[in-house]
Amino acid sequence: MHGQTLRIRLKAAPVDDAANRECCRFVAGVLGIAPSRVSISSGGASRNKTLKVEGLSAEQVRELLDPLL
């Protein structure tokens, strides 16, 4: 965590949307959900992104991430 932001370091280069796809797959894996349920709602071309997680509330996401932080 970096303040209120979750910081993730990826290996994929930001070319052809590869880093965005890796980010969504990584978050989905951590949350134990299908990658198709995680998408980037804003910041697709930026280092700072806002993710949308379908089927889970913000509180549920925090609870799932809490043991990892």
N, C-alpha and C positions, 0 to 999 in steps of 0.2 A: 504494500500500500504506500502511496505517496500522497499524504493528506486524505482527501476524499476520493482519490483516483486510484484505480487498480493499474499498476504498471506491469506490462508484459513485454518481455524481450523475445523477438521472433528471429528465426534464421532465414526465412524467405525474403528475397529482395522485393522492394515495392515496384515490381514490374509486372504488367499484365494482370494486376489485381491479386497476385500470388500471396502477398503478405496479408491482405484482407481476408482471403479464404483461409489461410493458416490461422489467423486470429480467431475466426468464427469456429473452426474445427477444434482449436485448443480449448476455448471457453466451453464449447459443447461437451467435450470430453471431461473436463473438470466437473461440470454440472451433471454429467451422466445422462445427457439428452442427445437426440439426433442433431447432427450439424445443420440440418435444414431448418431447425427451430431457432437458430441464432443468425441474425443479420445485422448489418451496419445501417443504422438509421440516419446518422450524420457523420461527416468527417471522413468519407471514403478516400479523399485525396490528401488528408491531413495526418499528422502524427497522432493527434488527439481525436478519438472516435467515441461515438455513443452507440452502444449495441442494444438491439432489441431482442429479448428472449421471450419467445412465445410459450404460453402455458404456465409460466411461473411469475409470481409477483416479485417486486423488488425485494421484499422481506425474505421470500424463499431463496432468492439468489444470494442474498447476504448470509443467510444461515448455512447454505451449502459451501460458500467460500470461506466462512469464518474459521473452520479448522485448519485451513491451508495458510492462513495469514499470520 
